[in-house]
């Protein structure tokens, strides 16, 4: 039941705009939602929505499918990412789309009547901000952007009319300043990660008992992402060989493999004869436990997984990246001494074997560097700052969302 109380006591509507183009946008949106609920309870009503998919037509309603196709044909994605970077190109492109779908986006906003809009996607600034201008609500509705790319990011993230831009790193903040935002608009808090990663966690020994892992052997976590993509099978086989001491005829480490939604990959790996302890998992919702039970991680350079691994103090072996937004994540990890990069499954396995035997000090040093780089309170810092923005606005009365007539004059 809606609360229609007056002033500051009225439950405020927060609309988080996201898209499932990669798993990171939804994960960040849900992390922000959960942090709001933990910090402020019923004071805010949170909606996590892909307004594009629900209200518009092609191409906006199929961004997920287009993104998956292009990242599978990586050169196509590289051209799209860099080709649309100049402001005049992406502004013209978005203005043309807005001319077709602004009314539909407006209908979406009207349904949720947000007091606060949070964008966690680079293509969800321009059109909603145009709609707010169209309705004369720019000074009434708080609009903030939470960037979910750690280092290199597309220029569509940077819109000068946002109330706040939350950057995950100083590198991104510098790019925002170069793109016309003011220092007063920018906050550097880190990447919003699920609150379960920020809270106290069970000890590694207890986690290994709970997860039925070997209590003594060091453990490596091999990630395939939500779709189980990447050289997971080859890397797993190489680890199976390198983590078995042939002279002593015993394992020197154990392996946890996260296959995501790739059931075929999971079945194949489970059917193999392993000389070391191996756990094969599908899509996991308890990653904080698996990370807490392991000693290092192998993953592609997705920002969310990197941020989570840093919070757990895991040395990181990056084995791939998506050109464009993930490329800069490699030097972010490597130059800060928190991990290494190699695409070779055998080289990856060799590094892990050394970390578990002759180079344990290097692993411990990287673990310390990872913890220094971690920003576990980022999601709470973000929601507290948004709350402060809402308080500065004073009592929020019912915002008069209504259908309007002309839009084209605002975008051309």
C-alpha positions as CSV (number, residue, x, y, z in Angstrom):
1,X,0.0,0.0,0.0
2,X,1.4,3.4,-1.0
3,X,2.2,5.9,1.8
4,X,1.0,9.3,0.9
5,X,2.3,11.1,4.0
6,X,3.3,14.7,3.6
7,X,6.9,16.2,3.7
8,X,10.0,14.4,4.9
9,X,7.9,11.5,6.4
10,X,6.6,10.4,3.0
11,X,8.2,7.3,1.7
12,X,10.5,8.4,-1.2
13,X,10.5,6.5,-4.5
14,X,14.0,5.5,-5.8
15,X,14.1,4.3,-9.4
16,X,17.4,2.5,-10.3
17,X,17.9,2.3,-14.1
18,X,19.9,-0.7,-15.3
19,X,20.3,-3.2,-18.1
20,X,21.5,-6.8,-18.3
21,X,24.3,-6.0,-20.7
22,X,26.7,-8.0,-18.6
23,X,26.0,-9.0,-15.1
24,X,27.7,-6.0,-13.4
25,X,24.9,-3.5,-13.9
26,X,22.2,-5.5,-12.2
27,X,24.6,-6.6,-9.4
28,X,25.4,-2.9,-8.7
29,X,21.7,-2.0,-8.8
30,X,20.8,-4.7,-6.4
31,X,23.7,-3.8,-4.1
32,X,22.4,-0.3,-3.9
33,X,18.9,-1.5,-3.3
34,X,20.0,-3.7,-0.4
35,X,22.1,-1.0,1.2
36,X,19.2,1.4,1.1
37,X,17.0,-1.2,2.8
38,X,19.7,-1.9,5.5
39,X,20.4,1.8,6.2
40,X,16.9,3.4,5.9
41,X,14.3,0.6,5.9
42,X,10.9,1.8,4.8
43,X,12.0,5.4,4.3
44,X,12.7,4.6,0.7
45,X,10.8,2.5,-1.8
46,X,13.3,1.0,-4.3
47,X,12.5,-0.1,-7.9
48,X,15.2,-1.8,-10.0
49,X,14.1,-1.5,-13.6
50,X,15.2,-1.9,-17.2
51,X,12.8,0.8,-18.5
52,X,14.3,0.4,-21.9
53,X,13.3,-3.3,-22.2
54,X,9.9,-2.8,-20.6
55,X,8.7,0.4,-22.4
56,X,10.6,1.0,-25.6
57,X,11.2,-0.8,-29.0
58,X,14.2,-1.8,-31.0
59,X,17.1,-1.2,-30.5
60,X,16.8,-0.2,-26.9
61,X,14.6,-3.2,-25.8
62,X,17.2,-5.7,-27.1
63,X,20.4,-4.1,-25.7
64,X,21.1,-7.4,-23.8
65,X,21.0,-9.5,-26.9
66,X,23.0,-7.0,-29.0
67,X,25.7,-6.8,-26.3
68,X,26.1,-10.6,-26.0
69,X,26.4,-10.8,-29.8
70,X,29.0,-8.1,-30.0
71,X,31.2,-9.4,-27.1
72,X,31.3,-12.8,-28.8
73,X,32.6,-11.0,-31.9
74,X,35.0,-9.0,-29.9
75,X,36.3,-6.8,-32.8
76,X,32.8,-5.7,-33.5
77,X,32.4,-4.6,-29.9
78,X,35.7,-2.8,-30.0
79,X,34.6,-0.8,-33.0
80,X,31.2,0.0,-31.5
81,X,32.8,1.1,-28.1
82,X,35.4,3.4,-29.6
83,X,33.4,4.5,-32.6
84,X,30.6,6.0,-30.4
85,X,33.0,7.6,-27.9
86,X,33.0,11.1,-29.5
87,X,30.3,13.2,-27.8
88,X,28.8,14.5,-31.1
89,X,28.3,10.9,-32.3
90,X,26.7,9.4,-29.2
91,X,24.7,12.6,-28.6
92,X,23.2,12.5,-32.1
93,X,22.5,8.8,-31.8
94,X,20.7,9.1,-28.5
95,X,18.8,12.2,-29.6
96,X,17.5,10.3,-32.6
97,X,16.4,7.4,-30.4
98,X,14.8,9.9,-28.0
99,X,12.8,11.3,-30.8
100,X,11.2,7.9,-31.2
101,X,11.0,6.6,-27.6
102,X,10.9,9.6,-25.2
103,X,7.2,9.3,-24.7
104,X,7.6,5.6,-23.8
105,X,10.5,6.5,-21.3
106,X,8.3,9.2,-19.9
107,X,5.5,6.6,-19.3
108,X,8.0,4.4,-17.5
109,X,9.1,7.3,-15.2
110,X,5.4,8.3,-14.6
111,X,4.6,4.8,-13.4
112,X,7.2,4.8,-10.6
113,X,7.0,8.6,-9.9
114,X,10.6,8.7,-8.6
115,X,11.9,11.3,-6.2
116,X,15.4,10.0,-6.9
117,X,16.7,8.3,-10.1
118,X,20.0,6.3,-10.0
119,X,21.6,5.3,-13.3
120,X,24.0,2.3,-13.2
121,X,24.3,2.1,-17.0
122,X,26.1,4.4,-19.5
123,X,23.1,4.7,-21.8
124,X,20.6,5.7,-19.1
125,X,21.6,9.3,-18.5
126,X,20.7,11.3,-21.6
127,X,17.1,10.3,-22.3
128,X,15.8,10.3,-18.7
129,X,17.4,13.7,-18.1
130,X,15.8,15.0,-21.3
131,X,12.5,13.7,-20.0
132,X,12.9,15.4,-16.7
133,X,13.8,18.7,-18.5
134,X,10.8,18.2,-20.7
135,X,8.5,17.9,-17.6
136,X,10.2,20.8,-15.7
137,X,11.4,18.4,-13.0
138,X,15.2,18.7,-13.2
139,X,15.3,20.7,-9.9
140,X,12.8,18.5,-8.2
141,X,14.0,15.0,-9.0
142,X,17.5,14.0,-7.8
143,X,19.4,12.3,-10.6
144,X,22.7,10.5,-9.9
145,X,25.0,8.2,-11.9
146,X,26.9,5.3,-10.4
147,X,29.7,4.2,-12.7
148,X,30.2,0.5,-12.7
149,X,33.5,0.4,-14.7
150,X,36.7,0.5,-12.7
151,X,39.1,2.3,-15.0
152,X,38.4,2.7,-18.7
153,X,34.8,3.6,-19.3
154,X,32.6,5.0,-22.2
155,X,32.0,8.7,-22.3
156,X,28.3,8.3,-22.2
157,X,28.7,7.8,-18.4
158,X,29.6,11.5,-18.1
159,X,26.6,13.8,-18.2
160,X,27.0,17.4,-16.9
161,X,23.4,17.7,-15.6
162,X,23.6,14.9,-13.0
163,X,23.4,16.0,-9.3
164,X,26.1,13.5,-8.4
165,X,28.6,11.2,-10.3
166,X,29.9,8.3,-8.2
167,X,33.3,7.1,-9.5
168,X,34.9,3.8,-8.6
169,X,38.5,5.2,-8.9
170,X,40.5,8.3,-9.2
171,X,41.3,7.5,-12.8
172,X,37.6,7.6,-13.7
173,X,37.1,10.8,-11.7
174,X,39.9,12.5,-13.7
175,X,38.1,11.5,-17.0
176,X,34.9,13.0,-15.7
177,X,36.6,16.3,-15.0
178,X,38.1,16.3,-18.5
179,X,34.6,15.7,-19.9
180,X,33.1,18.8,-18.2
181,X,31.8,17.7,-14.8
182,X,32.6,19.9,-11.8
183,X,34.5,18.6,-8.8
184,X,31.4,19.4,-6.6
185,X,29.5,16.8,-8.6
186,X,32.0,14.0,-8.2
187,X,32.5,11.5,-5.4
188,X,35.1,8.7,-5.4
189,X,33.8,5.9,-3.2
190,X,34.5,2.7,-5.1
191,X,32.4,0.1,-6.9
192,X,29.1,-0.8,-5.1
193,X,29.3,-4.4,-4.0
194,X,26.7,-6.5,-2.3
195,X,26.5,-5.8,1.4
196,X,27.2,-9.4,2.1
197,X,30.8,-8.8,1.1
198,X,31.0,-5.8,3.4
199,X,29.8,-7.6,6.6
200,X,31.7,-9.8,8.9
201,X,32.2,-13.3,7.4
202,X,32.8,-16.7,8.9
203,X,36.4,-17.7,9.2
204,X,38.1,-19.5,6.4
205,X,38.4,-22.7,8.4
206,X,34.7,-22.7,9.2
207,X,33.8,-21.9,5.6
208,X,35.8,-24.9,4.4
209,X,33.9,-27.1,6.8
210,X,30.6,-25.7,5.6
211,X,31.5,-26.0,1.9
212,X,33.1,-29.5,2.4
213,X,36.5,-28.4,1.2
214,X,39.9,-29.8,2.3
215,X,40.8,-28.1,5.5
216,X,44.6,-27.9,4.8
217,X,45.3,-27.5,1.1
218,X,45.5,-23.9,-0.3
219,X,42.6,-23.3,-2.7
220,X,42.2,-21.5,-6.1
221,X,38.9,-20.2,-7.4
222,X,38.4,-20.4,-11.1
223,X,35.6,-18.2,-12.4
224,X,33.8,-18.6,-15.7
225,X,31.5,-15.6,-15.2
226,X,27.7,-15.8,-15.2
227,X,27.6,-17.5,-18.6
228,X,30.6,-19.8,-17.9
229,X,32.6,-18.3,-20.7
230,X,36.4,-18.1,-21.2
231,X,39.1,-20.8,-21.2
232,X,37.7,-22.5,-18.1
233,X,38.1,-26.1,-19.2
234,X,41.7,-25.8,-20.5
235,X,42.7,-23.8,-17.3
236,X,41.0,-26.4,-15.0
237,X,42.8,-29.3,-16.7
238,X,46.2,-27.4,-16.5
239,X,45.6,-26.7,-12.8
240,X,44.8,-30.4,-12.2
241,X,48.2,-31.3,-13.6
242,X,50.3,-28.5,-12.0
243,X,48.7,-28.8,-8.5
244,X,49.6,-32.5,-8.2
245,X,53.1,-33.3,-7.0
246,X,54.2,-36.3,-9.1
247,X,57.2,-37.0,-6.9
248,X,55.3,-37.1,-3.7
249,X,52.2,-38.4,-5.4
250,X,49.9,-36.0,-3.6
251,X,48.1,-32.7,-4.3
252,X,49.6,-29.3,-3.3
253,X,46.4,-27.4,-3.8
254,X,42.6,-27.7,-4.4
255,X,40.4,-26.2,-7.1
256,X,36.9,-24.6,-7.0
257,X,35.3,-24.0,-10.5
258,X,32.3,-21.7,-11.0
259,X,30.7,-22.6,-14.3
260,X,27.8,-20.1,-14.1
261,X,24.8,-21.0,-16.3
262,X,27.0,-23.2,-18.5
263,X,25.5,-26.6,-17.6
264,X,27.4,-28.4,-20.3
265,X,30.7,-27.2,-19.1
266,X,29.8,-28.2,-15.5
267,X,28.8,-31.7,-16.6
268,X,32.0,-32.1,-18.6
269,X,34.3,-31.0,-15.7
270,X,32.4,-33.3,-13.2
271,X,33.0,-36.3,-15.5
272,X,36.8,-35.9,-15.5
273,X,39.1,-37.9,-13.2
274,X,40.9,-35.5,-11.0
275,X,44.1,-36.1,-9.0
276,X,43.4,-33.1,-6.8
277,X,40.3,-32.1,-4.7
278,X,37.9,-30.3,-7.1
279,X,34.5,-28.6,-6.5
280,X,32.5,-27.9,-9.7
281,X,29.7,-25.4,-9.2
282,X,27.1,-23.8,-11.4
283,X,25.6,-20.4,-11.0
284,X,26.4,-19.2,-7.4
285,X,24.6,-16.8,-5.2
286,X,27.0,-17.3,-2.3
287,X,30.2,-16.1,-3.9
288,X,31.3,-14.3,-0.7
289,X,31.6,-17.7,0.9
290,X,33.6,-19.4,-1.9
291,X,35.9,-16.4,-2.1
292,X,36.3,-16.4,1.7
293,X,37.3,-20.1,1.6
294,X,39.9,-19.6,-1.2
295,X,43.4,-18.2,-1.4
296,X,43.6,-16.8,-4.9
297,X,41.3,-16.3,-7.9
298,X,41.4,-16.7,-11.7
299,X,38.9,-14.6,-13.6
300,X,38.4,-12.3,-16.6
301,X,38.7,-8.6,-15.9
302,X,35.1,-7.9,-14.9
303,X,34.9,-5.0,-12.5
304,X,32.5,-6.6,-10.0
305,X,34.5,-9.8,-9.6
306,X,37.7,-7.8,-9.2
307,X,36.2,-5.5,-6.5
308,X,34.8,-8.5,-4.6
309,X,38.2,-10.3,-4.8
310,X,40.0,-7.3,-3.5
311,X,37.6,-7.1,-0.5
312,X,38.5,-10.7,0.3
313,X,42.2,-10.1,-0.2
314,X,42.6,-12.6,-3.0
315,X,45.5,-12.3,-5.4
316,X,44.1,-12.2,-8.9
317,X,45.1,-13.8,-12.1
318,X,43.3,-12.1,-15.0
319,X,43.0,-14.3,-18.0
320,X,41.0,-12.2,-20.4
321,X,39.1,-8.9,-20.8
322,X,36.5,-7.3,-23.0
323,X,38.0,-4.5,-25.1
324,X,36.9,-1.0,-24.1
325,X,35.5,-1.0,-20.7
326,X,37.5,-3.9,-19.2
327,X,40.9,-3.2,-20.8
328,X,41.9,-0.7,-18.1
329,X,41.1,-3.1,-15.3
330,X,44.2,-5.1,-16.1
331,X,46.7,-2.3,-15.2
332,X,44.4,-1.3,-12.3
333,X,45.1,-4.8,-10.8
334,X,48.7,-5.4,-12.0
335,X,50.2,-1.9,-11.4
336,X,48.8,-1.9,-7.9
337,X,50.5,-5.2,-7.1
338,X,47.3,-7.1,-6.6
339,X,47.6,-9.7,-9.4
340,X,49.0,-10.7,-12.8
341,X,47.7,-11.1,-16.3
342,X,48.2,-14.0,-18.7
343,X,45.9,-15.6,-21.3
344,X,47.8,-18.9,-21.2
345,X,46.1,-21.7,-19.2
346,X,49.5,-23.4,-18.6
347,X,51.1,-20.2,-17.4
348,X,48.1,-19.5,-15.2
349,X,48.5,-23.0,-13.6
350,X,52.2,-22.6,-13.2
351,X,51.8,-19.3,-11.3
352,X,49.2,-20.8,-9.0
353,X,51.4,-23.8,-8.3
354,X,54.3,-21.5,-7.4
355,X,52.0,-19.4,-5.2
356,X,51.1,-22.6,-3.3
357,X,54.7,-23.9,-3.0
358,X,57.8,-21.8,-3.6
359,X,56.4,-18.3,-3.8
360,X,53.9,-18.1,-0.9
361,X,55.5,-14.8,0.2
362,X,54.6,-13.3,-3.2
363,X,51.0,-14.5,-2.8
364,X,50.8,-13.0,0.7
365,X,52.2,-9.7,-0.5
366,X,49.6,-9.5,-3.3
367,X,46.9,-10.4,-0.8
368,X,48.0,-7.4,1.3
369,X,48.0,-5.1,-1.7
370,X,44.5,-6.3,-2.7
371,X,43.2,-5.4,0.8
372,X,44.8,-2.0,0.5
373,X,43.0,-1.4,-2.8
374,X,39.6,-2.7,-1.6
375,X,36.7,-0.3,-0.8
376,X,34.3,-2.5,1.1
377,X,32.1,0.4,2.3
378,X,31.5,1.9,-1.1
379,X,27.9,0.9,-1.5
380,X,27.0,2.4,2.0
381,X,29.0,5.6,1.3
382,X,27.0,6.0,-1.9
383,X,23.5,5.5,-0.4
384,X,24.4,7.8,2.6
385,X,25.5,10.5,0.2
386,X,22.3,10.2,-1.8
387,X,20.3,10.3,1.4
388,X,22.1,13.6,2.3
389,X,21.2,15.0,-1.1
390,X,17.6,14.1,-0.5
391,X,17.7,15.8,2.9
392,X,19.2,18.9,1.4
393,X,16.3,19.2,-0.9
394,X,14.0,19.5,2.1
395,X,10.6,17.9,2.4
396,X,9.6,16.2,-0.8
397,X,6.1,16.9,-1.9
398,X,4.3,14.8,-4.4
399,X,6.1,15.4,-7.7
400,X,3.7,16.4,-10.5
401,X,4.4,13.8,-13.2
402,X,2.2,14.4,-16.2
403,X,2.1,13.8,-19.9
404,X,3.4,16.7,-21.9
405,X,3.2,17.5,-25.6
406,X,6.4,18.6,-27.3
407,X,9.9,17.1,-26.8
408,X,11.9,17.7,-30.0
409,X,12.9,21.3,-29.0
410,X,14.9,20.0,-26.1
411,X,17.1,17.5,-27.9
412,X,17.9,19.3,-31.2
